[in-house]
């Protein structure tokens, strides 16, 4: 079965990547990771770190240590999300410095800075089939739409600066909110934080948003630039129905869309991943959890496998993977990390299978790849097993 195939995934010592801080001595924690779309068999993994650097690793290379990674100094502050353009020529980074930036990969230069948020940007989503338009969600409670074709201004330093084409303020704000947000060493997510945004596929004019203390998914119609700018508390097109499992208010930390665009997954701080039908939002149609899965912070991300059959998420110290069609089965646990796993991503399968990566507070990025023979050897040899990141049920 496909599930038994995932049990043949393994993370070897040379599938572990570390990044040196700008001081040249300490290791810097990675916060976000994203595989590219096409080039190099879709095996280039971009990693955004706490120092504001983007590292691009060729994960297809075997044991090239120190790995030859491309490094782009993108921000002077942590990078919370990164997103490749469809053709891999450029990428967008979202940072704690309250800006998003567009980088040309070939020249390693910033070709645009997007200014307008007044809090750390947590999430980026590119419009499908359109490299010009993307959305961001931030700690200031706003979701903003950006259009690269809009004429930016040029700063004294020669930098192209862009303003938002559309602004949705207070997308998950509530007039009556008393729950204190989870604190973190990177500042705290206030009750109004918009933690993630996602462009839809079934209708390319709709974006979904989630909030740090609001357990609902909201849809917004962003067909026309500027439509929401004058509204302090805009009205969503649709809102999911949240049935709390506990008395405490719960928020959402991240979202992922299935490759066919029919299913939306959202990670909740109540330690579940909720599955929604994108065409009629309503109540969740399914939920995933169990086996110690803990949404331990607002940095936990999720990702859907390229065939749409699996959903992966970070957790307090391992990476978890569920079968989409069998939500009540226990998740598979991808071991190897020693602290919280935050960013996760599956590689595109362009005829060469897929692989899975996770970023951790243990200051490493790990990749898991299929390797049946090695998994068999590790099962029979405890010493060997302890040197590898295995998958268990």
C-alpha positions in Angstrom: 0.0 0.0 0.0 1.0 3.6 -0.3 1.2 3.8 3.4 3.8 1.1 3.5 5.7 3.1 0.9 6.0 6.0 3.4 7.3 3.6 6.0 10.3 3.2 3.6 11.2 6.9 3.9 14.3 7.7 5.9 16.5 10.7 6.8 20.2 9.9 6.7 23.0 11.9 8.4 23.7 13.7 5.0 20.0 14.6 4.7 20.5 17.0 7.6 21.3 20.6 6.9 22.5 23.3 9.2 23.0 27.0 8.6 25.6 29.3 10.2 24.4 32.6 11.6 25.8 35.9 10.3 28.3 36.0 13.3 29.9 33.0 11.6 29.9 30.7 14.7 26.4 29.8 16.0 23.7 27.8 14.2 20.6 29.7 13.1 17.1 28.1 13.3 15.3 27.6 10.0 11.6 28.9 10.1 10.2 28.1 6.7 11.0 25.8 3.7 9.6 25.4 0.2 10.6 23.2 -2.7 10.8 24.7 -6.1 8.4 23.7 -9.0 10.4 22.5 -12.0 14.1 23.1 -12.2 16.5 20.4 -11.1 13.8 17.8 -10.8 12.0 20.0 -8.3 14.6 19.2 -5.7 15.8 22.7 -4.8 14.7 23.5 -1.3 14.6 27.1 -0.2 15.0 27.7 3.5 14.2 31.0 5.3 16.0 31.4 8.6 15.8 33.5 11.8 18.6 35.8 10.6 16.8 36.8 7.4 18.8 34.6 5.0 17.4 32.4 2.3 19.4 29.3 1.6 18.7 27.2 -1.6 19.9 23.6 -1.2 20.1 21.0 -3.9 18.6 18.1 -1.9 19.2 15.7 -4.9 22.9 15.9 -4.3 24.3 13.1 -2.2 26.3 13.9 0.8 27.8 17.1 -0.5 28.9 18.6 2.8 29.2 21.4 3.3 26.3 21.5 0.9 26.7 24.0 -1.8 23.8 26.2 -1.1 23.0 29.5 -2.7 22.5 32.2 0.0 20.5 35.4 -0.4 20.6 37.9 2.4 16.9 38.8 2.1 16.0 40.6 5.4 17.6 41.7 8.7 14.9 39.8 10.6 13.4 36.3 10.7 11.7 34.9 7.5 8.4 33.3 8.4 7.3 32.2 4.9 8.8 31.8 1.4 7.1 31.1 -1.9 8.6 30.3 -5.3 7.2 31.9 -8.5 5.7 29.4 -10.8 8.7 29.3 -13.2 11.3 29.2 -10.3 12.9 32.5 -11.6 12.1 34.4 -8.4 10.8 34.0 -4.9 8.9 36.0 -2.4 9.9 36.1 1.3 7.8 37.3 4.3 9.6 38.7 7.3 9.4 39.9 10.9 10.6 43.3 9.5 7.0 43.8 8.3 7.9 43.6 4.6 7.7 41.0 1.8 10.5 41.0 -0.8 10.8 39.7 -4.3 14.2 38.2 -5.2 15.6 37.3 -8.5 17.2 33.9 -8.1 19.8 34.2 -10.8 21.2 37.5 -9.7 20.5 36.9 -6.0 19.1 40.5 -5.8 16.0 42.0 -4.3 13.8 43.4 -7.1 10.9 44.7 -5.0 10.0 45.4 -1.4 6.3 45.4 -0.4 5.5 47.8 2.4 2.2 48.3 4.1 1.9 45.9 7.1 2.6 47.1 10.6 3.4 43.7 12.0 5.4 40.6 11.2 4.2 39.0 8.0 3.4 35.4 8.7 2.2 34.0 5.4 2.3 34.4 1.6 0.1 32.9 -1.1 0.6 33.4 -4.8 -2.4 33.6 -7.1 -2.6 30.4 -9.2 -1.4 30.8 -12.8 -0.5 34.4 -12.2 3.0 35.4 -11.1 2.0 39.1 -10.7 -0.4 38.9 -7.8 0.1 37.5 -4.3 -1.4 37.9 -0.8 0.1 38.3 2.6 -1.2 37.9 6.2 0.3 39.5 9.2 0.4 40.1 12.9 -1.3 43.4 12.4 -4.5 41.6 11.7 -4.5 42.5 8.0 -4.4 40.6 4.7 -3.0 42.5 1.8 -3.0 41.9 -1.9 0.0 43.0 -4.0 0.4 43.4 -7.7 3.9 43.5 -9.1 2.5 45.2 -12.3 1.4 48.2 -10.2 4.0 50.9 -10.5 6.2 51.0 -7.5 8.4 53.9 -6.4 12.2 53.8 -6.4 13.9 54.7 -3.1 17.0 56.7 -2.7 19.0 53.4 -2.5 17.5 52.3 -5.8 15.1 49.8 -4.2 11.6 49.3 -5.8 8.9 49.9 -3.2 5.4 48.7 -3.7 2.1 49.6 -1.8 -0.8 47.1 -1.4 -3.3 47.0 -4.2 -5.9 45.9 -1.7 -6.1 45.9 2.1 -8.3 43.8 4.4 -8.0 45.1 7.9 -9.0 43.2 11.1 -9.9 40.1 9.2 -10.2 38.0 12.3 -10.7 40.7 15.0 -13.3 40.4 17.6 -14.7 43.2 19.7 -14.9 40.9 22.7 -11.7 39.0 23.1 -10.2 38.1 26.4 -8.0 35.1 25.6 -4.3 35.9 26.1 -2.2 34.8 23.1 0.6 32.3 23.2 3.9 34.1 24.0 7.0 33.3 22.0 10.6 34.4 21.9 9.8 36.1 18.5 7.1 38.3 20.0 3.5 37.2 20.6 0.7 36.7 18.1 -1.9 39.2 19.3 -5.6 38.3 19.3 -6.1 39.9 15.9 -3.2 38.2 14.1 -4.0 36.9 10.6 -1.9 33.8 10.7 -2.2 32.6 7.1 -3.7 33.4 3.7 -4.4 31.0 0.8 -5.5 31.7 -2.8 -8.2 29.4 -3.9 -8.1 27.3 -7.1 -11.8 26.6 -7.6 -12.4 30.3 -7.8 -9.2 32.4 -8.4 -10.9 35.6 -7.1 -11.3 34.1 -3.6 -8.7 34.0 -0.8 -9.0 32.2 2.5 -7.7 33.6 5.8 -7.3 32.2 9.3 -6.6 33.9 12.6 -4.5 33.2 15.6 -7.4 33.3 18.1 -10.4 32.9 15.8 -11.2 29.2 15.0 -12.8 30.0 11.6 -11.7 30.1 8.0 -12.9 33.1 6.1 -13.3 33.7 2.4 -12.8 37.1 0.8 -13.6 38.1 -2.8 -10.6 40.0 -4.1 -11.7 40.4 -7.7 -11.3 44.1 -7.8 -8.2 45.9 -6.4 -9.1 48.4 -3.7 -12.5 47.0 -2.8 -11.8 46.6 0.9 -9.5 49.5 1.6 -12.1 51.8 3.2 -13.6 49.2 5.5 -12.3 48.9 9.0 -14.2 45.6 9.6 -14.8 44.1 6.2 -17.5 41.4 5.6 -16.3 38.0 4.5 -17.9 36.2 1.6 -18.2 33.1 3.7 -17.1 31.9 7.2 -16.6 28.3 8.3 -18.6 26.9 11.2 -16.4 26.2 14.3 -17.7 23.7 16.8 -15.3 24.0 19.7 -14.1 20.8 21.3 -13.1 22.7 24.5 -14.1 25.9 26.3 -11.0 27.8 25.3 -11.0 29.8 22.2 -8.7 28.3 19.6 -6.9 29.8 16.7 -5.5 28.4 13.5 -1.8 28.4 12.6 -1.5 27.5 8.9 -3.4 26.3 5.8 -2.7 24.1 2.8 -4.7 23.4 -0.3 -5.0 20.0 -2.0 -3.5 19.9 -5.5 -6.9 19.7 -7.1 -8.1 22.7 -5.1 -11.1 20.8 -3.7 -9.9 20.5 -0.1 -8.5 23.0 2.3 -6.7 21.9 5.5 -6.2 24.2 8.5 -4.1 23.5 11.6 -5.8 24.4 14.9 -4.2 25.1 18.2 -6.7 22.6 19.6 -4.2 19.9 18.2 -6.3 19.0 15.2 -6.1 19.6 11.5 -9.5 20.4 10.0 -10.4 19.5 6.5 -12.9 21.7 4.6 -14.7 21.4 1.3 -13.6 24.5 -0.6 -16.8 24.9 -2.6 -19.0 25.0 0.4 -17.0 26.1 3.5 -19.4 25.2 6.3 -18.3 22.8 9.1 -15.1 20.7 8.7 -15.8 17.5 6.8 -13.0 15.6 8.6 -10.4 16.1 11.3 -6.9 14.6 11.9 -5.0 14.3 15.1 -3.9 11.8 17.8 -0.6 10.0 18.6 0.7 12.9 20.5 0.3 15.5 17.7 0.6 18.9 19.3 0.1 22.2 17.7 2.6 23.7 20.2 3.1 27.1 18.7 1.9 29.5 16.0 4.9 28.4 13.8 3.5 25.0 13.0 3.0 24.6 9.3 1.2 22.0 7.1 1.7 20.7 3.5 -0.2 18.3 1.2 1.6 15.7 -0.8 1.7 16.2 -4.5 -0.7 13.3 -5.1 -3.1 14.8 -2.6 -3.1 11.6 -0.5 -1.3 12.8 2.6 -1.2 15.8 4.9 1.9 16.6 6.8 2.4 18.9 9.8 5.0 19.9 12.2 4.6 19.2 16.0 6.3 19.6 19.3 9.2 17.3 18.3 8.4 15.2 15.3 6.8 15.5 11.9 3.4 13.9 11.4 1.7 12.5 8.3 -1.9 11.4 7.9 -3.7 9.6 5.1 -6.3 12.0 3.8 -8.8 9.2 2.9 -8.4 7.4 6.2 -8.5 10.2 8.8 -9.1 7.8 11.8 -5.9 5.8 11.2 -3.0 6.8 13.3 -0.6 9.2 11.7 2.9 8.1 10.5 5.6 9.8 12.6 8.7 11.0 10.9 11.5 11.0 13.5 14.9 12.7 13.6 14.3 16.2 14.9 15.0 16.9 18.6 12.8 20.0 19.1 9.7 21.6 17.7 9.2 21.0 13.9 7.7 24.1 12.3 8.0 24.5 8.5 7.2 21.4 6.4 7.0 20.8 2.6 6.6 18.0 0.1 8.6 18.1 -3.1 6.7 18.2 -6.4 6.6 14.8 -8.2 7.6 15.3 -11.8 8.1 11.7 -12.5 10.8 11.2 -9.9 8.7 10.6 -6.8 8.5 12.9 -3.8 10.3 13.7 -0.6 9.5 15.5 2.6 11.3 18.2 4.5 11.0 19.7 8.0 12.5 22.7 9.7 13.1 22.5 13.4 14.1 24.6 16.4 17.0 22.2 16.8 18.5 24.4 14.1 18.3 21.7 11.4 16.4 21.0 8.2 15.9 17.4 7.5 14.7 15.6 4.3 13.2 12.1 4.3 13.5 10.1 1.1 12.4 6.6 0.1 15.3 4.1 0.6 13.9 0.6 1.1 17.2 -1.2 1.5 18.6 1.2 4.1 15.3 1.1 6.1 15.6 -2.7 6.2 19.2 -2.5 7.4 18.3 0.0 10.1 15.4 -2.2 11.4 17.9 -5.0 11.9 20.7 -2.9 13.4 20.0 -0.7 16.4 23.3 1.3 16.2 22.6 2.1 12.6 18.9 2.9 13.4 20.0 5.5 16.0 21.9 7.4 13.4 18.9 7.8 11.1 15.5 9.5 11.1 13.0 6.6 10.8 9.2 6.6 10.1 7.0 4.7 12.6 3.3 4.1 13.0 
